[in-house]
Amino acid sequence: MIGAMGIEIRELSVADREDLWRLRLESLVSEPRAFGESAEEHREMPLEKFAKRLDRSSEHSFVLGAFDGSRLVGMAGFYRNRNLKERHKGGIWGVFVQPAYRGKGLGRALVSGILDRVRQIPGLTQIQLCVAATQKAARTFYEKLGFREFGVEPRSLLVDGEYIDETHMILIVE
């Protein structure tokens, strides 16, 4: 639980697939310049295919959710690279908190929850993520958690005729 707000942070399961699908769609519609996936692509993805993101057969890939009662209001995903030469790396994806819940520590609780868990994974030494140049608050947020920039990909995304640069960030966790 987060303070007096009564927000619960927990790992999502396949049973949460519809709630996650809806929140992911909301994030893509409300922040199209922040994510590589489009709302149109998401709408076309069958729910069962999307639910594979919640398959617990991989202990090193998971999604955390923030719940206000039974309502999913925030999310953050993690995956570990599968290739033998890249298994020391993982990535954070899809971090989103509904606007009414921002500024209350939910994003920090979600990402910190991921970091706490991945620090226990043997052989995992670094976490990467990308932040769109249009998301200055997100970049500052990640810097406060210890992430640092290691490069910028110019014109990484093309949204409504506008090119968006992405900042690549890394956190060493060994």
DRENLO-316956 format. One record per atom (N, C-alpha, C): residue in three letters; x, y, z. Coordinates in steps of 0.05 Angstrom, whole numbers, plus 5000, padded with zeros to 4 digits. Layout:
N
ALAXYZ...
//
This chain:
174
MET501749765000MET500050005000MET501850255000ILE500950454986ILE502350704985ILE500850905003GLY502150965026GLY501051165044GLY498151135050ALA496851365054ALA494051375061ALA492251335037MET493551335013MET491951314989MET490651044985GLY491750834998GLY490550564994GLY491150444967ILE493350524955ILE494150414929ILE495750164934GLU495049954920GLU496549704922GLU498149664897ILE500749594900ILE502549524878ILE502849224878ARG502349094856ARG502648804854ARG503248724826GLU504448484823GLU504948374797GLU502248294784LEU502048354759LEU499648294744LEU499748004735SER497447874732SER497247604722SER495447604698VAL495147374685VAL493447354661VAL490647434668ALA489747404692ALA487047494700ALA486747794698ASP488947944697ASP488848234695ASP489048334667ARG488948154647ARG489548224620ARG487748444608GLU485148424614GLU483348634603GLU483848904615ASP484348914641ASP484949174654ASP487549284643LEU489649114639LEU492149214628LEU491849294599TRP490349144584TRP489849214556TRP488549494554ARG486549554571ARG485249814571ARG487150034579LEU488649984601LEU490550194610LEU492750244590ARG493650034577ARG495750074556ARG494550244534LEU492050184525LEU490850344504LEU490550634513GLU489750674538GLU489550954548GLU492151094546SER494350954554SER497051084553SER497751154524LEU497150984505LEU497851034477LEU496251254465VAL493751274473VAL492051494463VAL492851764476SER493251764502SER493752014516SER496652114513GLU498551934508GLU501352014506GLU502651884480PRO501651944457PRO502551804433PRO505551844427ARG506652064436ARG509452124431ARG511351984451ALA510251844470ALA511851724491ALA512451424487PHE511051304468PHE511251014465PHE511650944436GLY513150724431GLY513650634404GLY511250504391GLU509450384406GLU507050254396GLU504850464392SER503350434371SER501050624367SER498550504379ALA496650684383ALA493950594393ALA492650414372GLU493050474346GLU491850304325GLU493050024326GLU495650004329GLU496849734331GLU495849584355HIS495549724377HIS494649594402HIS491749494398ARG490049654386ARG487249574383ARG487049324365GLU488949284347GLU488849054329GLU489948804342MET491348824365MET492548594378MET490348434393PRO490048184386PRO488148024402PRO488848014431LEU486848014448LEU487248024477LEU489047794486GLU488647554475GLU490147324484GLU493147344476LYS493647474453LYS496547524446LYS497747724465PHE496247934471PHE497148134490PHE497648014518ALA495947824525ALA496147694552ALA498747544556LYS500147484534LYS502747344536LYS504747514552ARG504347774552ARG506047954568ARG505847894598LEU503647754605LEU503147694633LEU503647404640ASP504747254621ASP505246974625ASP507546944645ARG506946804667ARG508846774689ARG510846544684SER510946434660SER512746214655SER515646324654SER515946584650SER518546714651SER518746874677GLU520446784695GLU520646934720GLU522047204717HIS523247244694HIS524747494689HIS523347684670SER520747654667SER519147834651SER516447864666PHE515748114673PHE513348154688PHE512348444686VAL509948484695VAL508748754695VAL507648804723LEU508349034734LEU507149114759LEU504949314754GLY502849294771GLY500549474768GLY500049614794ALA498949854792ALA498150014815ALA495050014815PHE493849924837PHE490949904839PHE489850084860ASP487850234853ASP486250384871ASP483650224875GLY483550074896GLY481349874899GLY481749664877SER479749624861SER479949424839SER480749554812ARG481249814812ARG481749964788ARG484749984783LEU485649894760LEU488449914752LEU488950204742VAL490750344756VAL491250624750VAL494150684742GLY495850484743GLY498650514735GLY499950254728MET502050264712MET503350014703MET506250064697ALA507849864698ALA510649864689ALA511549584684GLY512749544661GLY513649274653GLY516649234653PHE517448984655PHE520348914654PHE520648664638TYR522848654623TYR523648414609TYR526648374611ARG527448124611ARG530348064611ARG530947974583ASN533248064572ASN534047974545ASN534547674546ARG533747544525ARG533947244524ARG536547134513ASN537747284494ASN540147184482ASN542447154502LEU543946934500LEU546046874519LEU547947114523LYS548747244502LYS550647464504LYS549447724514GLU546747724517GLU545347964526GLU543747924551ARG544047694564ARG542347634587ARG543147804612HIS545347944610HIS546048114632HIS544448374632LYS542848414610LYS541248654607LYS538248594608GLY536848804618GLY533948794618GLY532949064611GLY530349084607GLY529149344600GLY526549394614ILE526049644619ILE523449734630ILE521849854607TRP519349784606TRP517549884585TRP514849964596GLY513450124581GLY510650174586GLY509950314612VAL511650474623VAL511050604648VAL508950824643PHE506750794658PHE504550994655PHE502951004681VAL502151244689VAL500351284711VAL498251474701GLN495751414707GLN493551584698GLN493951864710PRO493252074694PRO493852354702PRO492752424730ALA490452324738ALA489352394765ALA491052274787TYR492852084782TYR494451954802TYR497452044801ARG498152224783ARG500852304780ARG501652494803GLY504252494809GLY505252674831GLY504752564858LYS503952304860LYS503252184886LYS505151954893GLY507251914877GLY509151704882GLY508651434870LEU506551414853LEU505951154841LEU507951074821GLY508851254804GLY510951184784GLY513451094798ARG514251234819ARG516651154835ARG516250884848ALA513850834858ALA513350574871ALA513450354851LEU512350394827LEU512350194806LEU515250124797VAL516750334789VAL519450294779VAL521250194802SER520950294826SER522550194848SER521949904854GLY519449834851GLY518649544854GLY520049374834ILE520149464809ILE521649314789ILE524549294796LEU525749514804LEU528649524810LEU529249344834ASP527649344854ASP528049174877ASP528048884869ARG526148814852ARG525948534843ARG528248454825VAL528948614806VAL531048534787VAL533848534799ARG534248674821ARG536848664835ARG537348394847GLN535248224849GLN535447954859GLN535947744837ILE535947834812ILE536247644790ILE539247594785PRO540147354789PRO543047294784PRO543847364756GLY546147494753GLY547247554727GLY546147794713LEU544047924724LEU542948164712LEU544448404723THR545748554705THR547448764715THR546649044705GLN544849054685GLN544049324676GLN541249324665ILE539949554670ILE537249604661ILE537249834642GLN535849804620GLN535750014600GLN532850104595LEU532550344585LEU529850444577LEU530250674558CYS528150754545CYS528150984527CYS526151184536VAL526751434533VAL524951654540VAL524851844516ALA522451894507ALA522052084485ALA522952364494ALA524152504475ALA525152784482ALA522852964491THR520452894483THR518153054491THR517353004520GLN518552804533GLN517752724560GLN519852814581LYS520253074584LYS522253184602LYS521853104631ALA519453094640ALA518953014668ALA519652724672ALA519152554652ALA519852274654ALA522952244655ARG524352394639ARG527252374640ARG528352454667THR527352674678THR528152764705THR527552554726PHE525152424724PHE524352214742PHE526351984741TYR527151894718TYR529051674716TYR531851744726GLU532651994721GLU535252084731GLU535252074761LYS533052154774LYS532952144803LYS533151864814LEU532351664798LEU532551384806LEU535351264799GLY537151434788GLY539851334782GLY540451274754PHE538551284736PHE539051234708PHE540651464696ARG542351404676ARG543851614662ARG543651564632GLU543851784618GLU543751774589GLU546251644578PHE545851474557PHE548151374543PHE547951414513GLY545951554504GLY545751614476GLY542951724469VAL542851854446VAL540351954435VAL539951854407GLU537651744402GLU537051654375GLU535351864362PRO536552014343PRO534952224329PRO532752094312ARG530452224312ARG528252144294ARG527451854299SER527451774324SER526851494332SER523851424326LEU522051604331LEU519251564327LEU518251774307LEU516151694292LEU514851874274LEU511851874281VAL510952094293VAL508252104304VAL506852344291ASP504752284276ASP503152504263ASP504952694247GLY506852584232GLY508652744216GLY510952884231GLU511152834257GLU513252964273GLU515252754283TYR517752804278TYR519852624287TYR520352674317ILE520752464332ILE521252484361ILE523952344366ASP525752484379ASP528352354387ASP527752194413GLU529351984417GLU529151834442GLU531851834456THR531851874482THR534151864498THR534351574509HIS536551454506HIS537051184517HIS538351214544MET537351074564MET538351104591MET539050824602ILE540850824622ILE541750574633ILE542150614663LEU541750394677LEU542250374706LEU543950124710ILE546250154721ILE547949924728ILE547049824756VAL546349564758VAL545249454783VAL546949254797GLU549449224788GLU551149014801GLU552149104828
//
